[in-house]
Amino acid sequence: MSEVIKAEVPEALAKKFRKRAMELYGYKKGAVKAALEDAMKRFIASSRVDWKALKGCVRSESTSVELQHKAWRNLD
């Protein structure tokens, strides 16, 4: 059984997502769908992280926001 989910995202983000999806899943029909399903599964699975166990593992002079910005820059 399938369900349709509709969402508006910025055009630049959508273009980057489509490009990356086709690089990973091939330049064929269904590549974007497969990438989106994978991304959704990873998003759902990420909620199972035991954040308390990770407390104190990252040692940095940067704030949490600065670390987040660095991580996002590395994804581009």
C-alpha positions as CSV (number, residue, x, y, z in Angstrom):
1,M,0.0,0.0,0.0
2,S,1.3,3.5,-0.9
3,E,0.5,7.0,0.3
4,V,1.1,10.3,-1.5
5,I,2.8,13.0,0.6
6,K,2.9,16.5,-0.9
7,A,5.3,19.2,0.3
8,E,6.7,22.4,-1.0
9,V,10.4,22.8,-0.7
10,P,12.8,25.5,-2.0
11,E,13.6,25.0,-5.7
12,A,17.3,25.0,-5.1
13,L,16.9,22.2,-2.5
14,A,14.7,20.2,-4.8
15,K,17.3,20.5,-7.6
16,K,20.1,19.4,-5.4
17,F,18.1,16.5,-4.1
18,R,17.1,15.3,-7.6
19,K,20.7,15.6,-8.8
20,R,22.1,13.6,-5.8
21,A,19.3,11.0,-6.1
22,M,20.2,10.3,-9.7
23,E,23.9,10.1,-8.9
24,L,23.2,7.5,-6.3
25,Y,20.3,5.6,-7.7
26,G,20.9,6.0,-11.4
27,Y,19.5,8.2,-14.1
28,K,16.3,6.3,-14.4
29,K,12.6,6.4,-13.5
30,G,12.1,5.9,-9.7
31,A,15.5,7.4,-8.6
32,V,13.9,10.3,-6.7
33,K,11.3,8.1,-5.1
34,A,14.0,5.6,-3.9
35,A,16.1,8.4,-2.5
36,L,13.2,10.0,-0.8
37,E,12.1,6.7,0.8
38,D,15.7,6.1,2.0
39,A,15.9,9.7,3.4
40,M,12.6,9.2,5.2
41,K,13.8,5.8,6.7
42,R,17.0,7.4,7.9
43,F,15.1,10.3,9.4
44,I,12.8,8.0,11.3
45,A,15.7,5.8,12.5
46,S,17.7,8.8,13.7
47,S,15.1,9.3,16.5
48,R,16.5,6.1,18.1
49,V,19.8,7.7,19.1
50,D,20.6,7.7,22.8
51,W,21.6,11.4,23.0
52,K,22.3,11.1,26.7
53,A,25.0,8.5,26.0
54,L,26.7,10.9,23.6
55,K,26.8,13.8,26.0
56,G,30.4,15.0,26.4
57,C,31.7,13.1,23.5
58,V,32.2,16.1,21.3
59,R,34.9,18.4,22.6
60,S,35.0,21.7,20.8
61,E,35.5,25.4,21.3
62,S,32.5,25.9,18.9
63,T,28.9,26.3,20.1
64,S,26.4,23.6,19.2
65,V,25.0,26.0,16.5
66,E,28.4,26.5,15.0
67,L,29.0,22.8,14.9
68,Q,25.6,22.3,13.2
69,H,26.5,24.9,10.6
70,K,29.8,23.2,9.9
71,A,28.1,19.8,9.5
72,W,25.6,21.3,7.1
73,R,28.3,22.9,5.0
74,N,30.1,19.6,4.7
75,L,26.9,18.0,3.2
76,D,26.9,20.5,0.3
